[in-house]
Amino acid sequence: MIELTFYTGDRKPSTKLRLTDLRVTGGALWNNLEYGLIAHYSDGQWVHRGNSYPVISIGNGGCLVFGISRAPTLLSEPVGWYSFTGPTFRANGIGVAEYIEEQDMWRGLLRPIWWTTLRVVAPEAISAVVDMAHVRILNPWDAPHKHGTRVSRRLN
């Protein structure tokens, strides 16, 4: 289970939610099973149930899943901690992407990629979400190798 923690302006934890699958679509955080819409981004803050939070952390480890829900194509190795700090999405404290509100998209900070959706899935739930024979492992926070090759590998 991954755990979402909402932090107030004075960096104190406020609300916690436990789930196996967090979906990010533009500036919306949601879960299709237990919670529906969890939070949305507005004016530099994440709004959850009418309250604004500058930071949301995702603890207990999780894997990033990219691609459409029916056929995900890219998967990260498990990462211990993620956070949304204002418009910045971080993995283990490293800025991975920035939310561009005007375009309702995420822009990679270390890799030249853009995306509208991603998922953070608890490692124990990956087998229910991803067909490992048809996915590539990609760590979007790793810089590409020299000569333009990508940091990815096929799992079999």
N, C-alpha and C positions, 0 to 999 in steps of 0.2 A: 504494500500500500504506500502510495505517496501521500505526503501531508502538506497541504497549503496552509500557510500562516500569513495573516494580514497584519501589517505593522502600522501603527499610528504615526503621526508626525514626530513624536518624541521617541520613535524607534522601539516602542513597547509592543509586544505581541498582543493582538486583540482577539481575533477569531481564528479558529482552526477547522479545516475540513479534511477528511480522509477519503481517498478515492484511488482507483486503479488506472484511470484514463482521464487526462486533462487535454481538452482540445482548445486550440488557439486559432481563431478565424479573424484575421485583421486585428482590430482592437477589442475583440470579445474573447473571454475565457469561459468555457462551458464544459459540461459533462452531460452526455445524452442519457445516462441511466438514473443517477440519483438526484442531481441538482439542477439540470437545465442551465440557464444563464447564471454564471457565477459572478462575473465582474466585467466591466467594460472600461476602456480607457477614455478619459476626458480631461482636457486641460492639465496634463502633467501628472494626473493621479489615476488610480484604479478605483472605480466605484463599485461597492458591494453592498447591496441592501440599503441604499441611500447614504452610506458613509463612504468618505474618500480616504484612500490609503496610498502613501507614496511608494510603499514596498510590499510585494507579495513574494514569499519564498516558497520553494518546492523542495521539501526534504525527503529523506529516506531512499534516495536513489531513483533513477528513472532513465529511460532511453528516449531520445528524440526520434520521431517517426515522420518522414516526409512522403508526400505523394497522396493520391486520393484514398479514401477510406477502404474502398473495395480492393485496391491493388497498390499498397504502399511499396515504394521502390528504394528508399534510402533509410538507413537505420544507424543511429549512433551507438557506440558502446555505452554501457551504463555509466552515468555520471551521478555523483553523490548529492549534488545540490545545484538547484537553479534558482534564479530570482528575476522578477520584473521590478526594476528600480526606475520609476518614471517610465520613459519610453525605451529603456535599455533592457534587453534580455541577456542574462548572464548564465554561464555554466561554470561552476566552481570558481566564481568570482571574476571570470574573464568575460568581457563584453563580446557577445556573439552577434547580436543584431540590434538594430534600432527601429522602433515603430515609426513610420512616416504617416502621420494622421491624415494628411491631405490626400494621400494615395491609398490609404487603408491597406498598407503592405509593410512587410518587414524587409529591411535592407541589411545584408550581411556586413559586419564590420571588418572581419578578417579575410573573407572570401567574397568575390564579386558576384553574389547571388541575391536574388529577390524571391520572396514567397509570400503567399497570403495565408496559408494554413500550415499547421504542424500539430503534432501531438506529443505529450510527455506521457509515457506509459510505464507503469511499474514493471520491473524486470520479470516478475513471476507471471505477468499477463501477456508478455510478448508473443508467446506461442499461439495465443488465441487471436492475435491481431495481424501477425506477419507470417507469410510463407517464406521460411529462411532460404529455400532454394531459389527464390526470385527476388532477393533483395541484396543491395550493396551496403557495406558498412562505410559510412562517411562521417567524419568528424568536422563539422563546418567551422569550428574554431581553430583548426590547424591550417596554417598557411599552405598554399600549394607548393609542391616541390619545384625546383628549378626546371627550366625548359617547358613549363606549362603542364606538366603531368599532374593528375589529380591524386589526392590522398584518399584512396578508396580501395576496397578489396572485396572480392566475391566470397561469400560463405557457402560451403557445400556440406 
